[in-house]
Structures are given as structure tokens and as C-alpha cells.
Amino acid sequence: MNYDVEITDEAKEKLRSMPKEVRRLIGYRIFLLQDNLGGDVQKLRGSKNEYRLRVGDYRVLFELEGRKIMIYAVGDRKEIYR
């Protein structure tokens, strides 16, 4: 099952500020996420439809609504959950 991915402006801005190699790796993992939620995905505690994708020391936070993935935050694992 393929999912449609949308990225908020805030997440896009954060991605643009990251090094090129990290952006490329995160982009590849998001591509895999589109196909059957591939990758290291876990549901966030205390939420109904919020998940995180682990990409090394970085995390991609997203909401899953039917067949739509809405990425709302991208950042270092030490800072993303604050």
C-alpha cells in the first residue's frame, strides 16, 4: 500500500538547514516510508496517530491519517521531542 506524503513548511525549512548527506539519507528513508511504512517506525506514546521514523541520530515525526503521511517535524533525536 502506497501512502501520500506531505511535509509542512517548518519541516521543509529544517531539512534545508541540514547537511546535504543527511538530507539525502532522510529523503531516501521518507521514500521507503511511502511504501508500506518501511523503516524503523514506532508509534509515539499517548497519541492516536503520531509516529516517528528513526534515521540514525535524526527523527522524522509524522501523523498518519488514512493513506496520508503528514511530516510535521525533522531534527536531532536530542532536541526533537521537546
QUIUR-V890262 format. One record per helix or strand of 2 or more residues. SS is the DSSP state (H for helix, E for strand). FROM is the first residue (numbers start at 1). TO is the last residue. If there is no record, write none. Layout:
# QUIUR-V890262
((SS/FROM/TO) (SS/FROM/TO))
This chain:
# QUIUR-V890262
((E/4/7) (H/9/16) (H/20/34) (E/40/43) (E/50/55) (E/58/65) (E/68/76))
